[in-house]
Amino acid sequence: MEGREAELSRWLRDNAPECFEEQKHLDAGSSERAYWHHGYLMAIRDVLALLDRSSASTKVH
């Protein structure tokens, strides 16, 4: 996860450095806000799937 965080930070610095200052995802009604929520939803689903797999592998049958 730390590697992915570093990779994403680097990508943002190289491709959209204004994101760190503008924070358009906070503007109600903006497409940036919709995309932020969509990305957050996907991250939550990924974490839930990971936890489900982890939980399934530790259950005693």
VOKELO-139088 format. One record per atom (N, C-alpha, C, CB): residue in one letter; atom name; x, y, z. Coordinates in Angstrom, 1 decimal. Glycine has a CB too. Layout:
<rec rest="A" atom="CA" X="X" Y="Y" Z="Z"/>
...
***
This chain:
<rec rest="M" atom="N" X="0.8" Y="-1.2" Z="0.0"/>
<rec rest="M" atom="CA" X="0.0" Y="0.0" Z="0.0"/>
<rec rest="M" atom="C" X="0.9" Y="1.3" Z="0.0"/>
<rec rest="M" atom="CB" X="-0.9" Y="0.0" Z="1.2"/>
<rec rest="E" atom="N" X="2.0" Y="1.2" Z="0.7"/>
<rec rest="E" atom="CA" X="2.8" Y="2.4" Z="0.8"/>
<rec rest="E" atom="C" X="3.4" Y="2.7" Z="-0.6"/>
<rec rest="E" atom="CB" X="4.0" Y="2.2" Z="1.8"/>
<rec rest="G" atom="N" X="3.8" Y="1.6" Z="-1.3"/>
<rec rest="G" atom="CA" X="4.3" Y="1.8" Z="-2.7"/>
<rec rest="G" atom="C" X="3.3" Y="2.4" Z="-3.6"/>
<rec rest="G" atom="CB" X="4.8" Y="0.4" Z="-3.2"/>
<rec rest="R" atom="N" X="2.0" Y="1.9" Z="-3.5"/>
<rec rest="R" atom="CA" X="1.0" Y="2.5" Z="-4.3"/>
<rec rest="R" atom="C" X="0.7" Y="3.9" Z="-4.0"/>
<rec rest="R" atom="CB" X="-0.3" Y="1.6" Z="-4.2"/>
<rec rest="E" atom="N" X="0.8" Y="4.3" Z="-2.7"/>
<rec rest="E" atom="CA" X="0.6" Y="5.6" Z="-2.3"/>
<rec rest="E" atom="C" X="1.7" Y="6.5" Z="-2.9"/>
<rec rest="E" atom="CB" X="0.6" Y="5.8" Z="-0.7"/>
<rec rest="A" atom="N" X="2.9" Y="6.1" Z="-2.9"/>
<rec rest="A" atom="CA" X="4.0" Y="6.8" Z="-3.4"/>
<rec rest="A" atom="C" X="3.8" Y="7.0" Z="-4.9"/>
<rec rest="A" atom="CB" X="5.3" Y="6.2" Z="-3.1"/>
<rec rest="E" atom="N" X="3.4" Y="5.9" Z="-5.6"/>
<rec rest="E" atom="CA" X="3.2" Y="5.9" Z="-7.0"/>
<rec rest="E" atom="C" X="2.1" Y="6.9" Z="-7.4"/>
<rec rest="E" atom="CB" X="2.9" Y="4.5" Z="-7.5"/>
<rec rest="L" atom="N" X="1.0" Y="6.9" Z="-6.7"/>
<rec rest="L" atom="CA" X="-0.1" Y="7.8" Z="-7.0"/>
<rec rest="L" atom="C" X="0.3" Y="9.3" Z="-6.7"/>
<rec rest="L" atom="CB" X="-1.3" Y="7.5" Z="-6.2"/>
<rec rest="S" atom="N" X="1.0" Y="9.5" Z="-5.6"/>
<rec rest="S" atom="CA" X="1.5" Y="10.9" Z="-5.3"/>
<rec rest="S" atom="C" X="2.4" Y="11.4" Z="-6.4"/>
<rec rest="S" atom="CB" X="2.2" Y="10.9" Z="-4.0"/>
<rec rest="R" atom="N" X="3.3" Y="10.5" Z="-6.9"/>
<rec rest="R" atom="CA" X="4.2" Y="10.9" Z="-7.9"/>
<rec rest="R" atom="C" X="3.4" Y="11.2" Z="-9.2"/>
<rec rest="R" atom="CB" X="5.3" Y="9.8" Z="-8.2"/>
<rec rest="W" atom="N" X="2.5" Y="10.4" Z="-9.6"/>
<rec rest="W" atom="CA" X="1.7" Y="10.6" Z="-10.8"/>
<rec rest="W" atom="C" X="0.9" Y="11.9" Z="-10.7"/>
<rec rest="W" atom="CB" X="0.7" Y="9.4" Z="-11.0"/>
<rec rest="L" atom="N" X="0.3" Y="12.2" Z="-9.5"/>
<rec rest="L" atom="CA" X="-0.4" Y="13.5" Z="-9.4"/>
<rec rest="L" atom="C" X="0.6" Y="14.6" Z="-9.5"/>
<rec rest="L" atom="CB" X="-1.1" Y="13.5" Z="-8.0"/>
<rec rest="R" atom="N" X="1.7" Y="14.6" Z="-8.9"/>
<rec rest="R" atom="CA" X="2.7" Y="15.7" Z="-9.0"/>
<rec rest="R" atom="C" X="3.1" Y="15.9" Z="-10.4"/>
<rec rest="R" atom="CB" X="3.9" Y="15.4" Z="-8.1"/>
<rec rest="D" atom="N" X="3.3" Y="14.8" Z="-11.2"/>
<rec rest="D" atom="CA" X="3.7" Y="14.9" Z="-12.6"/>
<rec rest="D" atom="C" X="2.6" Y="15.3" Z="-13.5"/>
<rec rest="D" atom="CB" X="4.3" Y="13.6" Z="-13.0"/>
<rec rest="N" atom="N" X="1.4" Y="14.9" Z="-13.3"/>
<rec rest="N" atom="CA" X="0.3" Y="15.1" Z="-14.2"/>
<rec rest="N" atom="C" X="-0.8" Y="16.1" Z="-13.8"/>
<rec rest="N" atom="CB" X="-0.4" Y="13.8" Z="-14.4"/>
<rec rest="A" atom="N" X="-0.9" Y="16.4" Z="-12.6"/>
<rec rest="A" atom="CA" X="-2.0" Y="17.3" Z="-12.1"/>
<rec rest="A" atom="C" X="-1.6" Y="17.9" Z="-10.8"/>
<rec rest="A" atom="CB" X="-3.4" Y="16.5" Z="-12.0"/>
<rec rest="P" atom="N" X="-0.5" Y="18.6" Z="-10.7"/>
<rec rest="P" atom="CA" X="-0.1" Y="19.2" Z="-9.4"/>
<rec rest="P" atom="C" X="-1.0" Y="20.1" Z="-8.8"/>
<rec rest="P" atom="CB" X="1.3" Y="19.8" Z="-9.6"/>
<rec rest="E" atom="N" X="-1.9" Y="20.7" Z="-9.6"/>
<rec rest="E" atom="CA" X="-2.9" Y="21.7" Z="-9.1"/>
<rec rest="E" atom="C" X="-3.9" Y="21.0" Z="-8.2"/>
<rec rest="E" atom="CB" X="-3.6" Y="22.3" Z="-10.3"/>
<rec rest="C" atom="N" X="-4.0" Y="19.7" Z="-8.2"/>
<rec rest="C" atom="CA" X="-5.0" Y="19.0" Z="-7.4"/>
<rec rest="C" atom="C" X="-4.7" Y="19.2" Z="-5.9"/>
<rec rest="C" atom="CB" X="-4.9" Y="17.5" Z="-7.7"/>
<rec rest="F" atom="N" X="-3.4" Y="19.4" Z="-5.6"/>
<rec rest="F" atom="CA" X="-3.0" Y="19.5" Z="-4.2"/>
<rec rest="F" atom="C" X="-3.5" Y="20.9" Z="-3.6"/>
<rec rest="F" atom="CB" X="-1.5" Y="19.4" Z="-4.0"/>
<rec rest="E" atom="N" X="-3.7" Y="21.9" Z="-4.5"/>
<rec rest="E" atom="CA" X="-4.1" Y="23.2" Z="-4.0"/>
<rec rest="E" atom="C" X="-5.6" Y="23.5" Z="-4.3"/>
<rec rest="E" atom="CB" X="-3.3" Y="24.3" Z="-4.7"/>
<rec rest="E" atom="N" X="-6.0" Y="23.1" Z="-5.5"/>
<rec rest="E" atom="CA" X="-7.4" Y="23.5" Z="-5.9"/>
<rec rest="E" atom="C" X="-8.5" Y="22.7" Z="-5.1"/>
<rec rest="E" atom="CB" X="-7.6" Y="23.2" Z="-7.3"/>
<rec rest="Q" atom="N" X="-8.3" Y="21.4" Z="-4.9"/>
<rec rest="Q" atom="CA" X="-9.3" Y="20.6" Z="-4.1"/>
<rec rest="Q" atom="C" X="-10.7" Y="20.8" Z="-4.7"/>
<rec rest="Q" atom="CB" X="-9.3" Y="21.0" Z="-2.7"/>
<rec rest="K" atom="N" X="-10.8" Y="20.7" Z="-6.0"/>
<rec rest="K" atom="CA" X="-12.1" Y="20.8" Z="-6.7"/>
<rec rest="K" atom="C" X="-13.1" Y="19.8" Z="-6.3"/>
<rec rest="K" atom="CB" X="-12.0" Y="20.8" Z="-8.2"/>
<rec rest="H" atom="N" X="-12.6" Y="18.7" Z="-5.8"/>
<rec rest="H" atom="CA" X="-13.6" Y="17.6" Z="-5.3"/>
<rec rest="H" atom="C" X="-14.5" Y="18.1" Z="-4.2"/>
<rec rest="H" atom="CB" X="-12.8" Y="16.4" Z="-5.0"/>
<rec rest="L" atom="N" X="-14.1" Y="19.2" Z="-3.6"/>
<rec rest="L" atom="CA" X="-14.9" Y="19.7" Z="-2.5"/>
<rec rest="L" atom="C" X="-16.0" Y="20.6" Z="-3.0"/>
<rec rest="L" atom="CB" X="-14.0" Y="20.5" Z="-1.5"/>
<rec rest="D" atom="N" X="-16.0" Y="21.0" Z="-4.3"/>
<rec rest="D" atom="CA" X="-17.0" Y="21.9" Z="-4.8"/>
<rec rest="D" atom="C" X="-18.3" Y="21.1" Z="-5.2"/>
<rec rest="D" atom="CB" X="-16.5" Y="22.6" Z="-6.1"/>
<rec rest="A" atom="N" X="-19.4" Y="21.4" Z="-4.5"/>
<rec rest="A" atom="CA" X="-20.7" Y="20.8" Z="-4.7"/>
<rec rest="A" atom="C" X="-21.1" Y="20.9" Z="-6.2"/>
<rec rest="A" atom="CB" X="-21.8" Y="21.3" Z="-3.8"/>
<rec rest="G" atom="N" X="-21.5" Y="19.8" Z="-6.8"/>
<rec rest="G" atom="CA" X="-22.0" Y="19.8" Z="-8.1"/>
<rec rest="G" atom="C" X="-20.9" Y="19.7" Z="-9.2"/>
<rec rest="G" atom="CB" X="-22.7" Y="21.1" Z="-8.4"/>
<rec rest="S" atom="N" X="-19.6" Y="19.6" Z="-8.8"/>
<rec rest="S" atom="CA" X="-18.6" Y="19.5" Z="-9.8"/>
<rec rest="S" atom="C" X="-18.4" Y="18.1" Z="-10.2"/>
<rec rest="S" atom="CB" X="-17.2" Y="20.1" Z="-9.2"/>
<rec rest="S" atom="N" X="-17.9" Y="17.9" Z="-11.4"/>
<rec rest="S" atom="CA" X="-17.6" Y="16.6" Z="-11.9"/>
<rec rest="S" atom="C" X="-16.4" Y="16.0" Z="-11.1"/>
<rec rest="S" atom="CB" X="-17.2" Y="16.6" Z="-13.4"/>
<rec rest="E" atom="N" X="-15.5" Y="16.8" Z="-10.6"/>
<rec rest="E" atom="CA" X="-14.4" Y="16.3" Z="-9.8"/>
<rec rest="E" atom="C" X="-15.0" Y="15.7" Z="-8.5"/>
<rec rest="E" atom="CB" X="-13.5" Y="17.5" Z="-9.4"/>
<rec rest="R" atom="N" X="-16.0" Y="16.3" Z="-7.9"/>
<rec rest="R" atom="CA" X="-16.6" Y="15.7" Z="-6.7"/>
<rec rest="R" atom="C" X="-17.2" Y="14.3" Z="-7.0"/>
<rec rest="R" atom="CB" X="-17.7" Y="16.6" Z="-6.1"/>
<rec rest="A" atom="N" X="-17.9" Y="14.2" Z="-8.2"/>
<rec rest="A" atom="CA" X="-18.5" Y="12.9" Z="-8.5"/>
<rec rest="A" atom="C" X="-17.4" Y="11.9" Z="-8.7"/>
<rec rest="A" atom="CB" X="-19.4" Y="13.1" Z="-9.8"/>
<rec rest="Y" atom="N" X="-16.3" Y="12.2" Z="-9.4"/>
<rec rest="Y" atom="CA" X="-15.3" Y="11.3" Z="-9.6"/>
<rec rest="Y" atom="C" X="-14.6" Y="10.9" Z="-8.3"/>
<rec rest="Y" atom="CB" X="-14.2" Y="11.9" Z="-10.6"/>
<rec rest="W" atom="N" X="-14.4" Y="11.9" Z="-7.4"/>
<rec rest="W" atom="CA" X="-13.8" Y="11.6" Z="-6.1"/>
<rec rest="W" atom="C" X="-14.7" Y="10.5" Z="-5.4"/>
<rec rest="W" atom="CB" X="-13.7" Y="12.8" Z="-5.3"/>
<rec rest="H" atom="N" X="-16.0" Y="10.8" Z="-5.4"/>
<rec rest="H" atom="CA" X="-16.9" Y="9.8" Z="-4.7"/>
<rec rest="H" atom="C" X="-16.9" Y="8.5" Z="-5.4"/>
<rec rest="H" atom="CB" X="-18.3" Y="10.4" Z="-4.7"/>
<rec rest="H" atom="N" X="-16.8" Y="8.4" Z="-6.7"/>
<rec rest="H" atom="CA" X="-16.7" Y="7.2" Z="-7.4"/>
<rec rest="H" atom="C" X="-15.4" Y="6.4" Z="-7.0"/>
<rec rest="H" atom="CB" X="-16.8" Y="7.4" Z="-8.9"/>
<rec rest="G" atom="N" X="-14.3" Y="7.1" Z="-7.0"/>
<rec rest="G" atom="CA" X="-13.0" Y="6.5" Z="-6.6"/>
<rec rest="G" atom="C" X="-13.1" Y="6.0" Z="-5.2"/>
<rec rest="G" atom="CB" X="-11.9" Y="7.5" Z="-6.8"/>
<rec rest="Y" atom="N" X="-13.7" Y="6.8" Z="-4.3"/>
<rec rest="Y" atom="CA" X="-13.8" Y="6.4" Z="-2.9"/>
<rec rest="Y" atom="C" X="-14.6" Y="5.1" Z="-2.8"/>
<rec rest="Y" atom="CB" X="-14.4" Y="7.5" Z="-2.0"/>
<rec rest="L" atom="N" X="-15.7" Y="5.1" Z="-3.5"/>
<rec rest="L" atom="CA" X="-16.6" Y="3.9" Z="-3.5"/>
<rec rest="L" atom="C" X="-15.8" Y="2.6" Z="-4.0"/>
<rec rest="L" atom="CB" X="-17.8" Y="4.1" Z="-4.4"/>
<rec rest="M" atom="N" X="-15.0" Y="2.8" Z="-5.0"/>
<rec rest="M" atom="CA" X="-14.3" Y="1.7" Z="-5.5"/>
<rec rest="M" atom="C" X="-13.2" Y="1.2" Z="-4.5"/>
<rec rest="M" atom="CB" X="-13.6" Y="2.0" Z="-6.9"/>
<rec rest="A" atom="N" X="-12.6" Y="2.2" Z="-3.8"/>
<rec rest="A" atom="CA" X="-11.6" Y="1.8" Z="-2.8"/>
<rec rest="A" atom="C" X="-12.3" Y="1.1" Z="-1.6"/>
<rec rest="A" atom="CB" X="-10.9" Y="3.1" Z="-2.3"/>
<rec rest="I" atom="N" X="-13.5" Y="1.5" Z="-1.2"/>
<rec rest="I" atom="CA" X="-14.2" Y="0.8" Z="-0.2"/>
<rec rest="I" atom="C" X="-14.5" Y="-0.6" Z="-0.6"/>
<rec rest="I" atom="CB" X="-15.5" Y="1.6" Z="0.2"/>
<rec rest="R" atom="N" X="-15.0" Y="-0.8" Z="-1.8"/>
<rec rest="R" atom="CA" X="-15.3" Y="-2.1" Z="-2.3"/>
<rec rest="R" atom="C" X="-14.1" Y="-3.0" Z="-2.4"/>
<rec rest="R" atom="CB" X="-16.0" Y="-2.0" Z="-3.7"/>
<rec rest="D" atom="N" X="-13.0" Y="-2.4" Z="-2.8"/>
<rec rest="D" atom="CA" X="-11.7" Y="-3.2" Z="-2.8"/>
<rec rest="D" atom="C" X="-11.3" Y="-3.7" Z="-1.4"/>
<rec rest="D" atom="CB" X="-10.6" Y="-2.4" Z="-3.5"/>
<rec rest="V" atom="N" X="-11.4" Y="-2.8" Z="-0.5"/>
<rec rest="V" atom="CA" X="-11.1" Y="-3.1" Z="0.9"/>
<rec rest="V" atom="C" X="-12.0" Y="-4.2" Z="1.5"/>
<rec rest="V" atom="CB" X="-11.1" Y="-1.8" Z="1.8"/>
<rec rest="L" atom="N" X="-13.3" Y="-4.0" Z="1.2"/>
<rec rest="L" atom="CA" X="-14.3" Y="-5.0" Z="1.7"/>
<rec rest="L" atom="C" X="-14.0" Y="-6.4" Z="1.1"/>
<rec rest="L" atom="CB" X="-15.7" Y="-4.5" Z="1.4"/>
<rec rest="A" atom="N" X="-13.7" Y="-6.4" Z="-0.2"/>
<rec rest="A" atom="CA" X="-13.4" Y="-7.7" Z="-0.9"/>
<rec rest="A" atom="C" X="-12.1" Y="-8.3" Z="-0.3"/>
<rec rest="A" atom="CB" X="-13.2" Y="-7.5" Z="-2.4"/>
<rec rest="L" atom="N" X="-11.1" Y="-7.5" Z="0.0"/>
<rec rest="L" atom="CA" X="-9.9" Y="-8.0" Z="0.6"/>
<rec rest="L" atom="C" X="-10.1" Y="-8.5" Z="2.0"/>
<rec rest="L" atom="CB" X="-8.8" Y="-6.8" Z="0.7"/>
<rec rest="L" atom="N" X="-10.9" Y="-7.8" Z="2.8"/>
<rec rest="L" atom="CA" X="-11.2" Y="-8.3" Z="4.1"/>
<rec rest="L" atom="C" X="-12.1" Y="-9.5" Z="4.1"/>
<rec rest="L" atom="CB" X="-12.0" Y="-7.2" Z="4.9"/>
<rec rest="D" atom="N" X="-13.0" Y="-9.6" Z="3.1"/>
<rec rest="D" atom="CA" X="-13.8" Y="-10.8" Z="3.0"/>
<rec rest="D" atom="C" X="-12.9" Y="-12.1" Z="2.7"/>
<rec rest="D" atom="CB" X="-14.9" Y="-10.7" Z="1.9"/>
<rec rest="R" atom="N" X="-12.0" Y="-11.9" Z="1.7"/>
<rec rest="R" atom="CA" X="-11.0" Y="-13.0" Z="1.4"/>
<rec rest="R" atom="C" X="-10.2" Y="-13.3" Z="2.6"/>
<rec rest="R" atom="CB" X="-10.2" Y="-12.6" Z="0.2"/>
<rec rest="S" atom="N" X="-9.7" Y="-12.3" Z="3.3"/>
<rec rest="S" atom="CA" X="-8.9" Y="-12.6" Z="4.5"/>
<rec rest="S" atom="C" X="-9.6" Y="-13.3" Z="5.5"/>
<rec rest="S" atom="CB" X="-8.3" Y="-11.2" Z="5.0"/>
<rec rest="S" atom="N" X="-10.9" Y="-12.9" Z="5.7"/>
<rec rest="S" atom="CA" X="-11.7" Y="-13.5" Z="6.7"/>
<rec rest="S" atom="C" X="-12.0" Y="-15.0" Z="6.3"/>
<rec rest="S" atom="CB" X="-13.0" Y="-12.8" Z="6.9"/>
<rec rest="A" atom="N" X="-12.3" Y="-15.2" Z="5.1"/>
<rec rest="A" atom="CA" X="-12.6" Y="-16.6" Z="4.6"/>
<rec rest="A" atom="C" X="-11.4" Y="-17.5" Z="4.7"/>
<rec rest="A" atom="CB" X="-13.0" Y="-16.5" Z="3.1"/>
<rec rest="S" atom="N" X="-10.2" Y="-17.0" Z="4.6"/>
<rec rest="S" atom="CA" X="-9.0" Y="-17.8" Z="4.7"/>
<rec rest="S" atom="C" X="-8.6" Y="-18.2" Z="6.1"/>
<rec rest="S" atom="CB" X="-7.9" Y="-17.2" Z="4.0"/>
<rec rest="T" atom="N" X="-9.2" Y="-17.4" Z="7.1"/>
<rec rest="T" atom="CA" X="-8.8" Y="-17.7" Z="8.5"/>
<rec rest="T" atom="C" X="-9.9" Y="-18.5" Z="9.2"/>
<rec rest="T" atom="CB" X="-8.6" Y="-16.4" Z="9.2"/>
<rec rest="K" atom="N" X="-11.0" Y="-18.7" Z="8.5"/>
<rec rest="K" atom="CA" X="-12.1" Y="-19.5" Z="9.2"/>
<rec rest="K" atom="C" X="-11.7" Y="-21.0" Z="9.2"/>
<rec rest="K" atom="CB" X="-13.5" Y="-19.3" Z="8.4"/>
<rec rest="V" atom="N" X="-12.1" Y="-21.6" Z="10.3"/>
<rec rest="V" atom="CA" X="-11.9" Y="-23.0" Z="10.5"/>
<rec rest="V" atom="C" X="-13.1" Y="-23.8" Z="9.9"/>
<rec rest="V" atom="CB" X="-11.6" Y="-23.4" Z="12.0"/>
<rec rest="H" atom="N" X="-12.8" Y="-24.7" Z="9.1"/>
<rec rest="H" atom="CA" X="-13.9" Y="-25.5" Z="8.5"/>
<rec rest="H" atom="C" X="-14.2" Y="-26.8" Z="9.2"/>
<rec rest="H" atom="CB" X="-13.7" Y="-25.8" Z="7.0"/>
***
